[in-house]
Amino acid sequence: MRKIWILCLYLVVLSCDDGDLQIETLDFSSSNIQSCDSPIDIGETTLFFKIQGDEALILNLENNLFSNASTGEELPTSSISNESQLTYRFFSGDVSTAYFCDEIPPVEPTVLDEIEAEAGTITIISKVSSINTTTKTYSHNINITDLTLINSLNERLTDNSLLDYGNFTTTIGNSATLAFKNYADIPITKCEENPLENTVRLYKTINDEFIFIDLPTSLFVNEATSEPRVLDLATAGIFKNLIVNGISAIETICASDNTSNQAIIGEFFSTEGTISVATTASEPNTEGMVTYTHTITLLNVKLSLKATEEGSTDTVLSEIESIIFGEYTTTST
């Protein structure tokens, strides 16, 4: 009896019962992605699976395909079966996570049929899904296109549509918990048009988030200091850390209200602290130009996480003793 295979965002599996052919539709969209690792290790986890009763759709990704960073226009990709593998298994009974995760898998159920995908392209879209006072969570969506299967009759089936394998999440500590040390090697950039009068907006960006500070121009006088110039964050100036839905855009960073087409996932802002600016001067160059290096440090900073739900209140974080914002240079002749 001829077996028929159909694939259209779901798999159709053929089995025999008392000699009669049956067609069972398996829609894996209602099954969650599972892994044997909890929490998922961004550098180690490669095996994922979806269970639907007595069937499983198993995905073994190549190493380092996804990361704790939002993806841009060029998505991480992997080919089946050269770099990653997708396997369908049909069992003699309902299967559980123990089959995949136990060091010694259970004897039952047994595998009645197994089909490995011959070709296909995997892409992963990663974005920040949530922020709290200590952590940052990413959602990773796995899609498969141009999937090719070979059935038991050696018939080739290729589906050019998109198969949404599903989502999984990973969680890391946010920048505030690191006292923003992850920004230490990022150079300071100045907004070309400062959103506030008589101020300078300086910022640093990492992928899907950025920090910035609005400071009065009087802090950057071209003159070496014997004592740092200081400013009270409670009365003037402001330090912010914003996390966005996607890659940080300059239109968001330098906007007066930090709004653009990008959705803001989380916003930390300063309420107390001291800004210290220490200035050193270089020797004049051959043209008589002097470079002034202004080292910006924030001391005893209190941040709040802005409330995102109506009726809720901002959350105050523990005081950060020191944030080294970095060096900003000016010149004079």
C-alpha positions in Angstrom: 0.0 0.0 0.0 1.4 3.4 -1.0 2.3 5.7 1.8 1.6 9.4 1.4 3.6 12.1 3.1 2.4 15.7 3.5 4.3 18.6 5.1 2.7 22.0 5.6 3.9 23.7 8.8 3.1 20.4 10.4 4.1 16.8 9.8 1.7 14.1 8.6 2.7 10.7 9.8 1.6 7.4 8.3 1.2 4.2 10.4 -0.5 0.9 10.1 -3.1 -0.6 12.4 -4.3 -4.1 11.8 -3.1 -3.8 8.2 -5.1 -0.7 7.5 -3.3 2.5 6.6 -4.1 5.5 8.9 -3.0 9.1 8.5 -2.3 11.0 11.7 -1.8 14.7 11.7 0.8 15.8 14.2 0.8 19.5 14.9 3.9 20.3 17.0 2.9 24.0 17.3 1.1 23.1 20.6 4.2 21.5 22.1 6.8 23.5 23.9 10.5 23.4 23.1 12.3 21.3 25.7 15.9 20.8 26.7 17.8 18.6 29.1 19.6 21.7 30.5 17.9 23.9 33.0 18.7 26.7 32.7 19.8 26.6 29.0 23.5 27.2 28.7 24.2 29.6 25.8 27.6 27.9 25.1 26.8 24.3 25.7 23.1 23.5 24.9 22.5 22.1 21.4 19.8 19.5 21.8 16.2 20.5 21.7 13.1 18.4 21.3 9.3 18.7 21.1 7.1 15.9 22.3 3.5 15.1 21.0 2.3 11.9 22.7 4.1 9.1 21.0 6.0 11.3 18.6 9.0 13.6 18.9 10.6 16.2 16.7 14.3 16.5 17.7 16.6 19.3 16.8 20.4 19.1 17.3 21.9 22.5 16.6 25.5 23.2 15.8 27.6 24.8 18.6 27.5 28.6 19.2 24.6 29.2 16.9 22.7 31.5 19.3 23.9 34.1 21.8 22.6 36.4 24.5 22.3 39.3 22.1 19.6 40.6 19.8 19.9 39.7 16.2 20.0 42.2 13.4 19.2 42.0 9.7 21.8 39.2 9.2 20.4 36.3 11.1 22.4 33.3 12.4 21.8 30.4 10.1 22.7 26.7 10.0 22.2 24.1 7.3 20.5 20.7 7.7 22.1 18.1 7.7 25.7 19.5 7.2 25.8 21.5 10.4 22.6 20.8 12.4 20.2 17.8 12.4 16.4 17.5 12.5 14.9 14.1 13.3 11.3 12.8 13.5 10.7 9.7 15.7 7.6 7.6 16.1 7.4 5.5 19.3 5.6 2.5 20.5 3.9 4.6 23.2 3.9 8.0 24.8 7.5 9.3 25.3 8.7 11.6 28.1 11.7 13.8 28.7 13.4 10.9 30.5 14.0 9.2 27.1 16.2 12.2 26.1 17.6 13.3 29.4 18.2 10.3 31.7 21.8 9.0 31.7 20.2 5.5 31.2 17.1 6.0 29.0 14.0 3.9 29.8 13.6 0.6 27.9 10.1 1.6 26.8 8.8 3.1 24.6 10.8 1.9 21.6 11.4 3.7 18.3 9.1 2.3 15.6 10.2 4.7 12.9 12.8 7.4 12.4 13.3 9.9 9.6 16.1 12.4 9.4 15.7 15.6 7.4 18.0 15.6 4.4 18.2 19.4 3.9 16.9 22.7 5.2 18.0 26.0 6.6 17.6 27.0 10.3 17.5 30.7 11.3 17.3 32.1 14.8 15.8 35.4 15.8 16.8 36.7 19.3 15.4 39.6 21.2 15.1 40.9 24.7 11.8 39.8 26.1 11.9 41.2 29.7 14.0 43.1 32.2 13.9 43.2 36.0 16.1 44.7 38.7 18.7 42.0 38.3 18.3 40.0 35.1 17.8 40.4 31.3 15.9 37.6 29.5 16.2 36.8 25.8 13.7 35.0 23.6 15.1 32.9 20.8 12.8 31.9 17.9 13.8 29.0 15.7 12.6 28.9 12.1 13.2 26.2 9.4 12.8 26.8 5.7 13.4 24.6 2.6 13.0 21.4 4.7 13.5 18.2 2.8 12.5 14.7 4.1 13.0 11.3 2.5 10.3 8.8 3.4 10.5 5.0 3.7 9.6 4.7 0.0 12.6 6.9 -0.8 10.3 9.7 -1.9 11.7 13.2 -1.5 9.5 15.9 -0.1 10.6 19.5 0.0 8.6 22.3 1.7 9.6 25.8 0.9 7.3 27.4 3.5 8.5 28.5 7.0 8.3 26.0 9.8 8.2 27.7 13.2 9.9 25.3 15.5 9.2 27.5 18.5 10.8 29.7 21.2 13.1 29.2 24.2 14.5 31.7 26.6 17.9 32.4 28.3 18.5 34.8 31.2 21.7 36.7 32.2 22.5 39.4 34.8 21.7 42.9 33.6 24.2 45.7 33.2 23.2 47.3 36.5 24.2 44.2 38.4 27.6 44.5 36.7 27.9 48.2 37.7 28.1 48.7 34.0 31.6 47.3 33.8 30.6 45.6 30.5 30.8 49.1 29.0 34.3 49.7 30.1 36.0 49.2 26.7 33.2 50.9 24.7 34.3 54.4 23.5 32.1 57.4 24.4 30.1 59.0 21.5 28.6 62.4 21.5 25.2 63.2 20.0 25.6 65.6 17.1 22.5 67.5 18.2 22.1 67.7 21.9 18.5 67.3 23.0 18.8 69.8 25.9 20.1 73.3 25.8 23.6 74.0 27.1 24.2 70.3 27.7 26.2 67.5 26.1 24.7 64.0 25.7 27.4 61.3 25.8 26.5 57.7 25.2 27.8 54.1 24.8 25.9 51.3 23.2 26.1 47.5 23.3 23.8 45.7 20.8 20.3 46.1 22.2 21.0 48.6 25.0 22.8 51.8 25.7 23.8 54.2 28.5 23.8 57.9 28.3 24.4 61.0 30.4 23.3 64.6 29.9 25.8 67.0 31.4 26.2 70.8 31.3 28.9 72.0 29.0 30.4 73.8 32.0 31.8 70.5 33.2 34.1 70.3 30.1 36.1 73.5 30.3 39.4 73.2 28.5 41.4 73.5 31.6 43.2 70.9 33.7 41.8 70.3 37.1 43.6 69.9 40.4 40.3 68.7 41.9 37.5 67.0 39.9 34.5 69.1 38.9 31.4 67.6 40.6 27.7 67.7 40.0 24.8 66.4 42.1 22.7 63.9 40.1 19.7 64.6 42.3 19.6 68.2 41.1 21.2 68.3 37.6 22.3 65.8 35.0 20.8 62.4 34.5 22.2 58.9 33.8 20.1 56.3 32.0 20.3 52.8 30.8 17.7 51.8 28.2 17.1 48.3 26.7 15.3 48.2 23.4 13.4 45.7 21.2 16.2 45.1 18.6 19.5 46.8 17.9 19.9 50.2 19.5 19.3 53.0 17.0 20.9 56.5 17.1 17.4 58.0 16.6 16.4 56.5 19.9 19.6 57.4 21.8 19.7 61.1 20.8 16.0 61.8 20.9 14.9 64.2 23.6 12.4 61.7 25.0 14.2 58.5 23.9 11.3 57.4 21.8 11.3 56.3 18.2 9.9 53.3 16.3 11.8 51.1 18.8 9.9 49.7 21.8 11.6 50.3 25.1 11.8 47.0 27.1 13.4 48.5 30.2 14.6 51.8 31.5 16.9 52.5 34.5 17.4 56.1 35.5 19.5 57.9 38.2 17.8 59.5 41.2 20.9 60.2 43.5 24.6 60.3 43.1 27.6 62.5 42.2 29.2 63.1 38.9 33.0 63.6 39.0 34.9 65.0 36.0 38.7 65.1 36.2 40.5 66.9 33.3 44.0 66.5 32.1 45.8 68.4 29.3 48.3 67.1 26.8 51.3 68.9 25.5 50.6 71.1 22.5 51.2 69.3 19.2 53.2 70.7 16.3 50.2 72.9 15.4 49.8 74.1 18.9 46.7 72.0 19.6 46.1 70.8 23.1 43.9 67.7 23.8 41.9 67.7 27.1 40.8 64.4 28.5 37.8 64.5 30.7 37.4 61.3 32.9 33.8 60.9 33.9 33.0 58.8 37.0 29.6 58.4 38.8 29.8 57.9 42.6 27.2 56.5 45.0 24.6 56.1 42.3 21.0 55.1 43.1 19.1 53.9 40.1 15.4 53.1 39.7 13.8 50.7 37.2 10.9 52.6 35.5 7.5 50.9 36.0 6.0 49.6 32.8 2.5 48.8 34.0 -0.2 51.4 34.8 -0.6 51.8 38.6 2.7 50.3 39.4 5.6 52.2 40.9 9.3 52.5 40.0 11.7 50.0 41.7 14.7 51.4 43.5 18.0 49.4 43.2 20.8 49.1 45.7 23.4 51.8 45.6 26.2 51.4 43.1 29.5 52.7 44.6 31.2 53.6 41.4 30.4 53.7 37.7 33.3 54.6 35.4 31.6 56.1 32.4 34.8 56.8 30.5 36.9 59.5 28.8 35.6 62.3 26.7 38.1 64.5 24.8 38.0 68.1 23.7 40.6 70.3 22.0 41.8 73.9 21.8 44.5 75.8 20.0 
